[in-house]
Amino acid sequence: MSTHTLHAIVDDLGALLLFTMILILAAGQIYRAIYAVAAQSLLIAIAGAVLAKATGNVDLWVIAGITLVVKAIVLPWVLHWVVRRMNVRREVEPVIPVAATLALAVAVVVMSFHLSATLGPVHQAITGNALPVGIALTLLGVLAMATGKTALTQMVGLFASENGIFFTAMAVTQGMPLIIEIGVILDVILAALVMAIMVLRVRSTVDADIADLDRLRG
Amino acid sequence: MAETLLWVLPLVPTFTALLMLTTRDRRILSAIDVGGSAVLFALTLVLAREVASSGPRALGVLRVDDLGLVFLLLVAVLTLAVSIYTVGWLRQAVAVGNMSAGSLQSYFALVHAFVATMVVTVLSDNLGVLWIAMEGTTITSAVLVGYHGHQHGLEAAWKYIIVTTIGISFGLFGTVLIYAAAAAHGGAGAGALSWSAIMKVAPLLDPGIVRIGFIFVMVGYGAKAGLAPMHLWLPDAHSQAPTPVSALLSGVLIKCALLGIVRFQTIAAAACGPAFPAEVWLVFGLTSVVVATPFILAQHDVKRLLGYHSVEHVGIVALGFGFGGPVGTYGALLHVVNHGVTKALAFFAAGTAIARYGTRDMRVIRGLLGVAPIGATLLMLAALSLAGVPPFSIFVSELLVLRGGIGHAHWVAIAIFLVMVVVIFAGLLHHAGAMAFGEPAAAASREPEAWSPLLAMMLLAAIMVLLGLTIPASVDGLLRRATEVVVG
């Protein structure tokens, strides 16, 4: 695979990743946000596989496989399970209107491209437009956490943000060392489980969303 | 010998945690708790002697140098003190129903798993392992923060896990950027994430990408360290967690995050010059000191007060690293130790007072001196030291940080720092005095003071007074060598 085709594919995947991020930010129902983050993880896995094919780096195949299983299948399934257990189908109530969120998102994307454009010499070592897309995804994930009012939207935002970091790592350095990536994914799974337990525990004791609790102040 | 110890050390608390799952008896659990912590402490001392005599040791992704050793000693000392304190604290907490007797094994197992992750954090040479261990501390301690299981505890735990996990996502992003910069000079593979390997090529790294990487790391690990404005989780988590856990969070955990930042600071200083990381430290340090002050003055909840006070002191440490130079850095490292020991003592003393009065509200806790004279005296000592009164240890390290600032003529920062320290001095002594003196409330328990919390507190108070009067030659040597690691 020529470098040119590789860059073209990574750029296309980057565009699709940003599109899934917009879907997450604009999702009216929590189910849609979960499907969008699953699709995003799938794209990350594809990006890993493409890079693995292009560079012949075996570690990247493993990382792509783990990403597919854990982030595109297991974690969305856990989120789905929590939603079913909580038995809520209510709308995702945004803190600020969706239009304003999307405007902010555009600003973040522009800023990310501007930021990485200032990194002249390093840009050479980096595949296509992957770095600005990675920065944008990471920051937009945080935006999703900040604007989402429910615990589950915050978790979705967190996973999206992690996806951005993985994409950056893959594109910038052909992934972090395998053992580190595995450790990071393990941490993400554990964190997701702990969060899921907390959400359900609050739901069962006070019948409220854990992110809505605001008694601790001052 | 020392190389073997490197991987044995994290295994000691891990093994202790597993051992906890074999029994349900509170006495046996407490015995394993103290025993495991004592072994960790003894092995840490052995490792410290080895490193003092023959320099840094490395084994795979783990490495111990004098800088890491300062933090490792703090972890070991405070873990031991917490274990001793827990014996008496737990007996009371189970008696009044604050802790359910049935779930003690998971509590102890989590505490030691938490300690194990912190030990890995301070021993890791690989920046990726550092991140993994740091996220591990979040996961284990988040469960402990919400351990009481009531609504407020879970709210605090949720805020804690969300804020620090977003925070250290930024830390991971910064790590990836630095790795990218280093991989261009040292090849890929696990070795390229090793701090000692990156330090060898650090002057060659691209300053632009390192600068962005360092800012991400500062914001990320800074959230974990409780630096303002990312400190929002800290007062909630510190006030809602069981008291021994609060002491660990405030005494050690936030210091481990500072160590993470210092590791990246040395890389950034080599790649972009020392002025850049110093400026970033100063901005976050001053923000923390200023933001914490009004909350300390207006606080009624004693554990929240101590939490906000930790924000201030982390800010002072940041100022020390920001002023830089040998004096400022030495002061910052000494302050890490002093604040860790003193704040754990303060949480212990506050915890016994809370147990006695059944509330955290300082308007109700009055006349402690009348019902628990030794505990009240220790609380006053801790408050005096935290406020920065000589001859206690914090006075010494604050003075060193200040001298570091004067040496580099950071007059504005010094002025703000001094004003805030004076205001907090008055506020803190007002709160502590009101708790200790006066007529004790009728509801206050008048039981005799339990021996084990007193023993733990006296141990910490002894270290606090000793480090205030004189810094022993061995400690001084360790801090000097650690300063050299940072300043170069």
Interface residues (C-beta under 8 A of the other chain):
Chain A: L115 T118 L119 G120 P121 V122 A125 I126 I135 T138 G141 V142 M145 A151 Q154 L158 S161 E162 G164 I165 T168 A169 V172 T173 Q174 M176 P177 I179 I180 G183 V184 L186 D187 L190 A191 V194 M195 M198 R201 V202 T205 V206 I210 A211 L213 D214 R215 L216 G218
Chain B: N126 G128 V129 W131 I132 E135 G136 T138 I139 A142 V143 G146 G149 Q151 H152 L154 E155 A156 A157 W158 K159 I161 I162 T165 I166 S169 F170 L172 F173 V176 L177 Y179 A180 A181 A183 A184 A188 G189 A190 A192 L193 D206 G208 I209 I212 P235 D236 S239 Q240 F295 A298 Q299 D301 R304
